[in-house]
Amino acid sequence: MEQLKGTGVALVTPFNVDGSVDFKGLEALVDFIVQNGINYLVALGTTAESATLSKDEKYSITECIIKINNGRVPLVIGIGGNNTAQVIEEIGAWDLSPFAAILSVSPFYNKPTQEGIYQHFKAISRTTDKPIIVYNVPGRTGSNMLPDTTIKLARDFKNIIAVKEAANDIVQAMELIRTRPEGFLVISGDDMLTLPMVLAGGDGVISVIGQGFPAEFSQMVSLGLNKKSGEAYDIHYKLAPVIDMISEQGNPAGIKEVLKQRRVCGNSLRLPLVNTNTELSQRITRFIEVL
């Protein structure tokens, strides 16, 4: 899966002030990212506020992304949840031919055991031939998919080809890199840990900040993959303050404020999410002005 190495971006969903999907903003966002060197795009991930999107909106959003991307970079689609049967049904309903892989989050809220997580992804794997990226994000799901579980899935199911690892634990990430089978990708889901993971042998990132600063962040990852650590860390430390800022008041509120200030798209969100406060917005403004 060489096409999924490097910098992927988990796209936000731009909204109009009235809450409807801003398709012009989405087109502008995709163009901005692709033209600035990102390697692939992820549609309908958790950053897309997918929990608030209707089925019809999801289809319309992916159609828009496919059209404006026009084959320029590979696409990944997010299909996950905490109801295994429903996830399987949703996978079966999609035309997955435009997508290189499925990104599927570990079940949230239910807090399954490691065996439960394994059985969830086993059931999903057996319903499709499409490559699957499993997504571990304990801060959102309430349970940590341990390296042994991830590696067991990688060894047992050929179409489970990667993990997006967002446990915010470099030791856990290194254990995945150390024990993974040949060809299995370890992809960072933490922007701040992306460079250390890449230099340790990881394969890149599915990023949030990458859509706000695509040229800089993708260059950092490329330098890291080529073991040019000094140059890569120069960029890392330049972007580190804004990586912290965009997470302070929740994702994607922070990155949408960045995108508004960079005149890419608006910053509207759907409840229960709200915009960043004035103080944080001003700090983001000052960062962009001096970058």
Number of C-alpha atoms within 10 A of each C-alpha: 12 8 12 24 20 23 26 31 28 25 26 28 29 29 20 17 13 10 12 14 18 18 18 13 18 23 19 15 24 22 16 18 25 19 12 18 18 26 22 23 25 27 26 24 23 20 20 21 19 18 12 13 17 10 11 8 14 17 14 14 21 17 13 17 21 19 11 16 19 10 10 13 17 19 24 25 24 22 21 26 19 18 12 16 12 13 18 21 12 13 19 12 9 11 9 15 8 14 17 20 25 24 23 23 23 26 26 18 12 12 16 20 12 16 10 13 21 17 15 21 23 15 14 20 20 12 12 15 12 19 20 27 27 24 24 25 22 18 12 16 19 15 21 20 24 16 20 14 15 24 20 13 22 24 16 11 15 14 18 26 21 26 25 23 29 25 22 17 12 18 11 15 25 19 14 23 22 12 13 20 14 8 11 22 25 25 31 31 24 23 21 19 17 28 27 18 26 26 19 17 20 25 24 28 31 27 27 26 27 25 28 24 20 24 17 18 27 25 19 25 28 18 20 27 22 12 15 14 18 11 13 22 18 11 17 23 12 13 20 14 14 21 20 14 18 23 15 13 16 14 17 27 23 26 26 27 24 27 20 15 18 14 12 22 25 21 24 24 24 20 10 6 14 14 19 20 12 9 9 17 18 12 14 20 15 11 16 14 9 6 7
